[in-house]
Amino acid sequence: MYGSEAVLPVEVRIPTFRMAHREESVEEQERIGKLDPLDERRERAALRLEAMKLQVARYYNKKMRPQDIASGSLVLKRDFCPKATDRKMAPKWKGSYRVQEVVSPGTFKLEHLSGKKVKRTWNAQNLRKYEFMEVGMENEEDNGVGETKVPEGAPSEK
């Protein structure tokens, strides 16, 4: 730089008489003074980075729904290639399949309900637990007249 003395690389590692007895210039003192705040800035940047990582993790975990998929559960799998004729009204989930084996947490081997194995493993993000409802079940509390039966021992509203 302008105004500073040239130093050979050898003189940096092996101090010579000239380097040992030279005085620090004002510019060098300013440069050393500027290095001190750098550590503080690095620490603040590391804290900001950690806070951003926590914020991203909170956002991800807020949207993530835990699924209790175990061996033997019924699941639907995501349909990645719906037929071209179906377009946007096509169902996005195929199934139902049975979980044959839990390979690792979040990874499953599936089989058809007939027992035929599905070729590859599936990630939990591409599966949805299949909970079916039986159609035609009557509500036990409804007596058919529009009145609800009150269980014994419950306070009645009058």
C-alpha positions as YAML, in Angstrom:
chain: A
units: angstrom
residues:
- id: 1
  name: MET
  ca: [0.00, 0.00, 0.00]
- id: 2
  name: TYR
  ca: [1.02, 3.57, -0.38]
- id: 3
  name: GLY
  ca: [3.00, 4.90, 2.54]
- id: 4
  name: SER
  ca: [3.83, 1.52, 4.03]
- id: 5
  name: GLU
  ca: [7.15, -0.25, 3.94]
- id: 6
  name: ALA
  ca: [7.60, -3.33, 1.77]
- id: 7
  name: VAL
  ca: [8.34, -6.54, 3.66]
- id: 8
  name: LEU
  ca: [9.66, -9.73, 2.13]
- id: 9
  name: PRO
  ca: [7.75, -12.92, 2.97]
- id: 10
  name: VAL
  ca: [10.91, -14.39, 4.48]
- id: 11
  name: GLU
  ca: [11.14, -11.45, 6.90]
- id: 12
  name: VAL
  ca: [7.67, -12.19, 8.22]
- id: 13
  name: ARG
  ca: [8.64, -15.69, 9.38]
- id: 14
  name: ILE
  ca: [12.29, -15.11, 10.26]
- id: 15
  name: PRO
  ca: [12.69, -11.74, 11.96]
- id: 16
  name: THR
  ca: [15.60, -9.69, 10.65]
- id: 17
  name: PHE
  ca: [17.34, -6.81, 12.38]
- id: 18
  name: ARG
  ca: [15.36, -4.34, 10.27]
- id: 19
  name: MET
  ca: [12.00, -5.93, 11.21]
- id: 20
  name: ALA
  ca: [12.88, -6.33, 14.90]
- id: 21
  name: HIS
  ca: [13.84, -2.65, 15.35]
- id: 22
  name: ARG
  ca: [11.24, -0.96, 13.23]
- id: 23
  name: GLU
  ca: [8.53, 1.17, 14.77]
- id: 24
  name: GLU
  ca: [4.86, 0.54, 14.20]
- id: 25
  name: SER
  ca: [3.33, 3.22, 12.07]
- id: 26
  name: VAL
  ca: [0.02, 4.94, 12.72]
- id: 27
  name: GLU
  ca: [-1.53, 3.01, 9.84]
- id: 28
  name: GLU
  ca: [-0.60, -0.34, 11.37]
- id: 29
  name: GLN
  ca: [-2.05, 0.70, 14.71]
- id: 30
  name: GLU
  ca: [-5.30, 1.70, 12.98]
- id: 31
  name: ARG
  ca: [-5.39, -1.63, 11.14]
- id: 32
  name: ILE
  ca: [-4.88, -3.56, 14.38]
- id: 33
  name: GLY
  ca: [-7.56, -1.40, 16.03]
- id: 34
  name: LYS
  ca: [-10.01, -2.33, 13.25]
- id: 35
  name: LEU
  ca: [-9.41, -6.05, 13.84]
- id: 36
  name: ASP
  ca: [-10.81, -5.96, 17.39]
- id: 37
  name: PRO
  ca: [-14.41, -5.13, 16.39]
- id: 38
  name: LEU
  ca: [-14.32, -7.93, 13.80]
- id: 39
  name: ASP
  ca: [-14.57, -10.57, 16.52]
- id: 40
  name: GLU
  ca: [-17.61, -8.82, 17.97]
- id: 41
  name: ARG
  ca: [-19.23, -8.63, 14.52]
- id: 42
  name: ARG
  ca: [-18.55, -12.34, 13.94]
- id: 43
  name: GLU
  ca: [-20.15, -13.21, 17.27]
- id: 44
  name: ARG
  ca: [-23.24, -11.11, 16.47]
- id: 45
  name: ALA
  ca: [-23.47, -12.73, 13.02]
- id: 46
  name: ALA
  ca: [-23.24, -16.21, 14.59]
- id: 47
  name: LEU
  ca: [-26.04, -15.31, 17.04]
- id: 48
  name: ARG
  ca: [-28.22, -13.98, 14.19]
- id: 49
  name: LEU
  ca: [-27.55, -17.14, 12.16]
- id: 50
  name: GLU
  ca: [-28.56, -19.34, 15.11]
- id: 51
  name: ALA
  ca: [-31.74, -17.29, 15.64]
- id: 52
  name: MET
  ca: [-32.63, -17.64, 11.95]
- id: 53
  name: LYS
  ca: [-32.10, -21.42, 12.09]
- id: 54
  name: LEU
  ca: [-34.41, -21.65, 15.10]
- id: 55
  name: GLN
  ca: [-37.03, -19.55, 13.30]
- id: 56
  name: VAL
  ca: [-36.89, -21.80, 10.21]
- id: 57
  name: ALA
  ca: [-37.15, -24.90, 12.41]
- id: 58
  name: ARG
  ca: [-40.19, -23.46, 14.23]
- id: 59
  name: TYR
  ca: [-41.87, -22.66, 10.90]
- id: 60
  name: TYR
  ca: [-41.18, -26.17, 9.56]
- id: 61
  name: ASN
  ca: [-42.33, -27.89, 12.75]
- id: 62
  name: LYS
  ca: [-45.49, -25.77, 12.85]
- id: 63
  name: LYS
  ca: [-46.54, -27.08, 9.45]
- id: 64
  name: MET
  ca: [-45.40, -30.66, 10.06]
- id: 65
  name: ARG
  ca: [-48.10, -33.07, 11.23]
- id: 66
  name: PRO
  ca: [-46.82, -36.08, 13.13]
- id: 67
  name: GLN
  ca: [-48.22, -39.33, 11.83]
- id: 68
  name: ASP
  ca: [-48.46, -42.50, 13.84]
- id: 69
  name: ILE
  ca: [-47.66, -44.94, 11.07]
- id: 70
  name: ALA
  ca: [-46.65, -48.33, 12.40]
- id: 71
  name: SER
  ca: [-46.27, -51.78, 10.93]
- id: 72
  name: GLY
  ca: [-49.72, -53.02, 9.88]
- id: 73
  name: SER
  ca: [-51.25, -49.53, 9.47]
- id: 74
  name: LEU
  ca: [-53.34, -48.73, 6.43]
- id: 75
  name: VAL
  ca: [-51.96, -45.87, 4.33]
- id: 76
  name: LEU
  ca: [-52.53, -44.01, 1.07]
- id: 77
  name: LYS
  ca: [-49.57, -43.15, -1.14]
- id: 78
  name: ARG
  ca: [-49.13, -39.98, -3.19]
- id: 79
  name: ASP
  ca: [-49.91, -40.32, -6.89]
- id: 80
  name: PHE
  ca: [-47.02, -38.62, -8.68]
- id: 81
  name: CYS
  ca: [-48.21, -39.31, -12.23]
- id: 82
  name: PRO
  ca: [-51.95, -38.92, -12.62]
- id: 83
  name: LYS
  ca: [-53.30, -39.71, -16.09]
- id: 84
  name: ALA
  ca: [-53.18, -36.86, -18.59]
- id: 85
  name: THR
  ca: [-56.92, -37.17, -19.15]
- id: 86
  name: ASP
  ca: [-57.72, -36.71, -15.48]
- id: 87
  name: ARG
  ca: [-55.87, -33.41, -15.03]
- id: 88
  name: LYS
  ca: [-56.60, -31.34, -11.95]
- id: 89
  name: MET
  ca: [-59.67, -33.25, -10.77]
- id: 90
  name: ALA
  ca: [-57.69, -36.48, -10.40]
- id: 91
  name: PRO
  ca: [-57.22, -37.86, -6.90]
- id: 92
  name: LYS
  ca: [-53.80, -37.09, -5.53]
- id: 93
  name: TRP
  ca: [-53.63, -40.19, -3.31]
- id: 94
  name: LYS
  ca: [-53.74, -43.87, -4.29]
- id: 95
  name: GLY
  ca: [-54.46, -46.72, -2.03]
- id: 96
  name: SER
  ca: [-55.09, -48.36, 0.31]
- id: 97
  name: TYR
  ca: [-51.89, -50.14, 1.26]
- id: 98
  name: ARG
  ca: [-50.70, -51.86, 4.40]
- id: 99
  name: VAL
  ca: [-47.34, -51.03, 5.99]
- id: 100
  name: GLN
  ca: [-45.37, -54.24, 5.78]
- id: 101
  name: GLU
  ca: [-42.23, -53.07, 7.57]
- id: 102
  name: VAL
  ca: [-40.74, -49.95, 9.13]
- id: 103
  name: VAL
  ca: [-37.28, -49.78, 7.53]
- id: 104
  name: SER
  ca: [-36.16, -46.72, 9.51]
- id: 105
  name: PRO
  ca: [-38.08, -43.87, 11.17]
- id: 106
  name: GLY
  ca: [-40.01, -42.24, 8.34]
- id: 107
  name: THR
  ca: [-39.29, -44.96, 5.72]
- id: 108
  name: PHE
  ca: [-41.68, -47.84, 5.06]
- id: 109
  name: LYS
  ca: [-42.15, -50.92, 2.89]
- id: 110
  name: LEU
  ca: [-45.72, -51.33, 1.69]
- id: 111
  name: GLU
  ca: [-47.90, -54.16, 0.45]
- id: 112
  name: HIS
  ca: [-51.28, -54.27, -1.26]
- id: 113
  name: LEU
  ca: [-54.21, -55.46, 0.83]
- id: 114
  name: SER
  ca: [-54.06, -58.69, -1.18]
- id: 115
  name: GLY
  ca: [-50.53, -59.29, 0.18]
- id: 116
  name: LYS
  ca: [-48.57, -58.38, -2.99]
- id: 117
  name: LYS
  ca: [-45.48, -56.34, -2.09]
- id: 118
  name: VAL
  ca: [-44.86, -52.84, -3.48]
- id: 119
  name: LYS
  ca: [-41.44, -52.67, -5.17]
- id: 120
  name: ARG
  ca: [-39.76, -49.74, -3.41]
- id: 121
  name: THR
  ca: [-39.68, -48.08, 0.00]
- id: 122
  name: TRP
  ca: [-41.76, -44.99, 0.72]
- id: 123
  name: ASN
  ca: [-41.00, -41.91, 2.78]
- id: 124
  name: ALA
  ca: [-43.54, -40.71, 5.35]
- id: 125
  name: GLN
  ca: [-43.94, -37.41, 3.48]
- id: 126
  name: ASN
  ca: [-45.45, -39.33, 0.57]
- id: 127
  name: LEU
  ca: [-47.81, -41.37, 2.74]
- id: 128
  name: ARG
  ca: [-51.01, -40.48, 4.51]
- id: 129
  name: LYS
  ca: [-52.59, -42.60, 7.19]
- id: 130
  name: TYR
  ca: [-55.84, -44.10, 5.90]
- id: 131
  name: GLU
  ca: [-58.65, -43.87, 8.41]
- id: 132
  name: PHE
  ca: [-61.84, -45.25, 7.00]
- id: 133
  name: MET
  ca: [-65.34, -44.73, 8.37]
- id: 134
  name: GLU
  ca: [-68.01, -47.33, 8.09]
- id: 135
  name: VAL
  ca: [-71.02, -45.94, 6.24]
- id: 136
  name: GLY
  ca: [-74.47, -46.63, 7.58]
- id: 137
  name: MET
  ca: [-73.60, -46.75, 11.26]
- id: 138
  name: GLU
  ca: [-76.39, -45.27, 13.34]
- id: 139
  name: ASN
  ca: [-75.60, -42.89, 16.17]
- id: 140
  name: GLU
  ca: [-76.38, -44.71, 19.41]
- id: 141
  name: GLU
  ca: [-77.49, -41.54, 21.17]
- id: 142
  name: ASP
  ca: [-80.07, -40.63, 18.52]
- id: 143
  name: ASN
  ca: [-83.42, -42.35, 19.05]
- id: 144
  name: GLY
  ca: [-84.65, -41.41, 15.57]
- id: 145
  name: VAL
  ca: [-87.23, -38.85, 16.72]
- id: 146
  name: GLY
  ca: [-84.84, -35.93, 16.83]
- id: 147
  name: GLU
  ca: [-84.28, -36.17, 20.56]
- id: 148
  name: THR
  ca: [-81.00, -37.19, 22.10]
- id: 149
  name: LYS
  ca: [-80.87, -39.76, 24.84]
- id: 150
  name: VAL
  ca: [-79.30, -38.48, 28.04]
- id: 151
  name: PRO
  ca: [-76.98, -40.97, 29.74]
- id: 152
  name: GLU
  ca: [-77.99, -42.08, 33.20]
- id: 153
  name: GLY
  ca: [-76.57, -39.98, 36.00]
- id: 154
  name: ALA
  ca: [-76.08, -36.92, 33.79]
- id: 155
  name: PRO
  ca: [-77.84, -33.70, 34.78]
- id: 156
  name: SER
  ca: [-80.86, -33.00, 32.62]
- id: 157
  name: GLU
  ca: [-81.59, -29.62, 31.11]
- id: 158
  name: LYS
  ca: [-85.05, -28.32, 31.96]
...
